[in-house]
Amino acid sequence: MEKMLVAYASRYGHTQRYARWIAEALRCELARRENVDRFKLAQQDVVIFGGALYAGRVNGLDLVTKNLETLAGKRVYLFLVGLESPGEGNTLPGTVKLPFPEDWQPDGVFYFQGGMDYSRLSLVHKMMMTAIIWITRRKAPQERTADDQMILELVNKEVDLSRKEAIQGLVSQVKKDLASTQNGNQGKTH
């Protein structure tokens, strides 16, 4: 049996919720980002990392970017959580670029919608949201996207767009890749 770990960085709880659902579905270990080091990563066959998106950057992604050598030869999957609508098949919004070298890419990247409670945001995140809201309000109404409209409606409100069924693509991909590895087809290596 493959040794798997779901590690996550969550500030407001949405990423943690998805991480828990994924760990339960795959029956594997779950750990907060700050409780995982390169030694823990080295013991795994499969690492699934989840982090929230803030202004196009992924919270806690340094766990992966600083440990690419340790992760070599392992299956690595990412899931990112944010407010924007996902692309087709839970792919990343076009505004997100991951900071990996060309010769290293994760085995899968998935995007899930999270949520926001404006009253619980840190001062920095409130300032970021204020700037986004100001920019969005300046757009002509006919130029606003559905995501823009959602942002405008979030001011001083709470929204939770988390859906347990969203994890199915990631869970299925991990199981499929593990099955192909166990059947002798090594598939992608890093």
Contacts in CASP RR format, 6 or more apart in sequence:
PFRMAT RR
TARGET T0000
AUTHOR 0000-0000-0000
METHOD contacts of the structure
MODEL  1
MEKMLVAYASRYGHTQRYARWIAEALRCELARRENVDRFKLAQQDVVIFG
GALYAGRVNGLDLVTKNLETLAGKRVYLFLVGLESPGEGNTLPGTVKLPF
PEDWQPDGVFYFQGGMDYSRLSLVHKMMMTAIIWITRRKAPQERTADDQM
ILELVNKEVDLSRKEAIQGLVSQVKKDLASTQNGNQGKTH
2 45 0 8 1.000
2 46 0 8 1.000
2 75 0 8 1.000
2 178 0 8 1.000
2 181 0 8 1.000
3 28 0 8 1.000
3 43 0 8 1.000
3 44 0 8 1.000
3 45 0 8 1.000
3 46 0 8 1.000
4 26 0 8 1.000
4 28 0 8 1.000
4 29 0 8 1.000
4 44 0 8 1.000
4 45 0 8 1.000
4 46 0 8 1.000
4 47 0 8 1.000
4 48 0 8 1.000
4 174 0 8 1.000
5 28 0 8 1.000
5 29 0 8 1.000
5 30 0 8 1.000
5 31 0 8 1.000
5 36 0 8 1.000
5 40 0 8 1.000
5 41 0 8 1.000
5 44 0 8 1.000
5 46 0 8 1.000
5 47 0 8 1.000
5 48 0 8 1.000
6 19 0 8 1.000
6 22 0 8 1.000
6 23 0 8 1.000
6 26 0 8 1.000
6 28 0 8 1.000
6 29 0 8 1.000
6 30 0 8 1.000
6 31 0 8 1.000
6 48 0 8 1.000
6 49 0 8 1.000
6 50 0 8 1.000
7 19 0 8 1.000
7 31 0 8 1.000
7 32 0 8 1.000
7 33 0 8 1.000
7 36 0 8 1.000
7 47 0 8 1.000
7 48 0 8 1.000
7 49 0 8 1.000
7 50 0 8 1.000
7 63 0 8 1.000
8 15 0 8 1.000
8 16 0 8 1.000
8 18 0 8 1.000
8 19 0 8 1.000
8 30 0 8 1.000
8 31 0 8 1.000
8 32 0 8 1.000
8 33 0 8 1.000
8 49 0 8 1.000
8 50 0 8 1.000
8 51 0 8 1.000
9 15 0 8 1.000
9 32 0 8 1.000
9 33 0 8 1.000
9 34 0 8 1.000
9 50 0 8 1.000
9 51 0 8 1.000
9 52 0 8 1.000
9 59 0 8 1.000
9 60 0 8 1.000
9 61 0 8 1.000
9 63 0 8 1.000
10 16 0 8 1.000
10 19 0 8 1.000
10 32 0 8 1.000
10 51 0 8 1.000
10 52 0 8 1.000
10 59 0 8 1.000
11 52 0 8 1.000
11 59 0 8 1.000
11 122 0 8 1.000
12 52 0 8 1.000
12 115 0 8 1.000
12 116 0 8 1.000
12 117 0 8 1.000
12 120 0 8 1.000
12 121 0 8 1.000
14 52 0 8 1.000
14 81 0 8 1.000
14 82 0 8 1.000
14 114 0 8 1.000
14 115 0 8 1.000
14 160 0 8 1.000
14 162 0 8 1.000
15 50 0 8 1.000
15 51 0 8 1.000
15 52 0 8 1.000
15 59 0 8 1.000
15 81 0 8 1.000
15 114 0 8 1.000
16 32 0 8 1.000
17 162 0 8 1.000
18 50 0 8 1.000
18 79 0 8 1.000
18 81 0 8 1.000
18 112 0 8 1.000
18 114 0 8 1.000
18 162 0 8 1.000
18 166 0 8 1.000
18 167 0 8 1.000
19 30 0 8 1.000
19 48 0 8 1.000
19 50 0 8 1.000
19 79 0 8 1.000
20 30 0 8 1.000
21 164 0 8 1.000
21 167 0 8 1.000
22 48 0 8 1.000
22 79 0 8 1.000
22 167 0 8 1.000
22 170 0 8 1.000
22 171 0 8 1.000
23 29 0 8 1.000
23 30 0 8 1.000
25 167 0 8 1.000
25 171 0 8 1.000
26 48 0 8 1.000
26 171 0 8 1.000
26 174 0 8 1.000
26 175 0 8 1.000
28 46 0 8 1.000
31 40 0 8 1.000
33 49 0 8 1.000
33 51 0 8 1.000
33 60 0 8 1.000
33 63 0 8 1.000
36 63 0 8 1.000
38 67 0 8 1.000
38 70 0 8 1.000
41 47 0 8 1.000
41 63 0 8 1.000
41 67 0 8 1.000
41 70 0 8 1.000
41 71 0 8 1.000
41 74 0 8 1.000
42 70 0 8 1.000
44 74 0 8 1.000
45 74 0 8 1.000
45 75 0 8 1.000
46 74 0 8 1.000
46 75 0 8 1.000
46 76 0 8 1.000
46 77 0 8 1.000
46 174 0 8 1.000
46 178 0 8 1.000
47 64 0 8 1.000
47 71 0 8 1.000
47 74 0 8 1.000
47 75 0 8 1.000
47 76 0 8 1.000
47 77 0 8 1.000
48 76 0 8 1.000
48 77 0 8 1.000
48 78 0 8 1.000
48 79 0 8 1.000
48 170 0 8 1.000
48 174 0 8 1.000
49 61 0 8 1.000
49 63 0 8 1.000
49 64 0 8 1.000
49 76 0 8 1.000
49 77 0 8 1.000
49 78 0 8 1.000
49 79 0 8 1.000
50 58 0 8 1.000
50 78 0 8 1.000
50 79 0 8 1.000
50 80 0 8 1.000
50 81 0 8 1.000
51 58 0 8 1.000
51 59 0 8 1.000
51 60 0 8 1.000
51 61 0 8 1.000
51 78 0 8 1.000
51 79 0 8 1.000
51 80 0 8 1.000
51 81 0 8 1.000
52 58 0 8 1.000
52 59 0 8 1.000
52 80 0 8 1.000
52 81 0 8 1.000
52 82 0 8 1.000
52 114 0 8 1.000
53 59 0 8 1.000
53 80 0 8 1.000
53 81 0 8 1.000
53 82 0 8 1.000
53 84 0 8 1.000
53 96 0 8 1.000
54 125 0 8 1.000
54 128 0 8 1.000
55 128 0 8 1.000
56 95 0 8 1.000
56 96 0 8 1.000
56 97 0 8 1.000
58 78 0 8 1.000
58 80 0 8 1.000
58 96 0 8 1.000
58 98 0 8 1.000
61 78 0 8 1.000
61 98 0 8 1.000
61 99 0 8 1.000
64 71 0 8 1.000
64 76 0 8 1.000
64 78 0 8 1.000
64 106 0 8 1.000
65 99 0 8 1.000
65 100 0 8 1.000
68 100 0 8 1.000
68 101 0 8 1.000
68 104 0 8 1.000
68 190 0 8 1.000
71 190 0 8 1.000
72 189 0 8 1.000
72 190 0 8 1.000
73 189 0 8 1.000
73 190 0 8 1.000
74 190 0 8 1.000
75 107 0 8 1.000
75 174 0 8 1.000
75 177 0 8 1.000
75 178 0 8 1.000
75 181 0 8 1.000
76 106 0 8 1.000
76 107 0 8 1.000
76 108 0 8 1.000
76 190 0 8 1.000
77 106 0 8 1.000
77 107 0 8 1.000
77 108 0 8 1.000
77 109 0 8 1.000
77 110 0 8 1.000
77 170 0 8 1.000
77 173 0 8 1.000
77 174 0 8 1.000
78 98 0 8 1.000
78 106 0 8 1.000
78 108 0 8 1.000
78 109 0 8 1.000
78 110 0 8 1.000
79 109 0 8 1.000
79 110 0 8 1.000
79 111 0 8 1.000
79 112 0 8 1.000
79 167 0 8 1.000
79 170 0 8 1.000
80 92 0 8 1.000
80 96 0 8 1.000
80 109 0 8 1.000
80 110 0 8 1.000
80 111 0 8 1.000
80 112 0 8 1.000
81 111 0 8 1.000
81 112 0 8 1.000
81 113 0 8 1.000
81 114 0 8 1.000
82 111 0 8 1.000
82 112 0 8 1.000
82 113 0 8 1.000
82 114 0 8 1.000
82 115 0 8 1.000
83 113 0 8 1.000
83 114 0 8 1.000
83 115 0 8 1.000
83 116 0 8 1.000
83 147 0 8 1.000
83 150 0 8 1.000
83 151 0 8 1.000
83 154 0 8 1.000
83 161 0 8 1.000
84 93 0 8 1.000
84 95 0 8 1.000
84 113 0 8 1.000
84 147 0 8 1.000
85 93 0 8 1.000
85 113 0 8 1.000
85 146 0 8 1.000
85 147 0 8 1.000
86 92 0 8 1.000
86 93 0 8 1.000
86 111 0 8 1.000
86 112 0 8 1.000
86 113 0 8 1.000
86 166 0 8 1.000
87 93 0 8 1.000
87 111 0 8 1.000
89 169 0 8 1.000
90 110 0 8 1.000
90 111 0 8 1.000
90 112 0 8 1.000
90 166 0 8 1.000
90 169 0 8 1.000
90 170 0 8 1.000
91 109 0 8 1.000
91 110 0 8 1.000
91 111 0 8 1.000
92 98 0 8 1.000
92 109 0 8 1.000
92 111 0 8 1.000
93 111 0 8 1.000
96 111 0 8 1.000
98 106 0 8 1.000
98 109 0 8 1.000
100 106 0 8 1.000
104 190 0 8 1.000
107 173 0 8 1.000
107 177 0 8 1.000
107 188 0 8 1.000
108 170 0 8 1.000
108 173 0 8 1.000
110 167 0 8 1.000
110 169 0 8 1.000
110 170 0 8 1.000
112 162 0 8 1.000
112 163 0 8 1.000
112 166 0 8 1.000
112 167 0 8 1.000
113 161 0 8 1.000
113 162 0 8 1.000
113 163 0 8 1.000
113 166 0 8 1.000
114 160 0 8 1.000
114 161 0 8 1.000
114 162 0 8 1.000
115 159 0 8 1.000
115 160 0 8 1.000
115 161 0 8 1.000
115 162 0 8 1.000
116 129 0 8 1.000
116 154 0 8 1.000
116 158 0 8 1.000
116 159 0 8 1.000
117 158 0 8 1.000
117 159 0 8 1.000
118 126 0 8 1.000
118 129 0 8 1.000
118 154 0 8 1.000
118 155 0 8 1.000
118 156 0 8 1.000
118 157 0 8 1.000
118 158 0 8 1.000
119 156 0 8 1.000
119 158 0 8 1.000
121 129 0 8 1.000
129 151 0 8 1.000
129 154 0 8 1.000
132 151 0 8 1.000
133 151 0 8 1.000
133 152 0 8 1.000
133 155 0 8 1.000
136 144 0 8 1.000
136 148 0 8 1.000
136 151 0 8 1.000
136 152 0 8 1.000
137 152 0 8 1.000
139 148 0 8 1.000
144 152 0 8 1.000
150 159 0 8 1.000
177 187 0 8 1.000
180 187 0 8 1.000
181 187 0 8 1.000
END
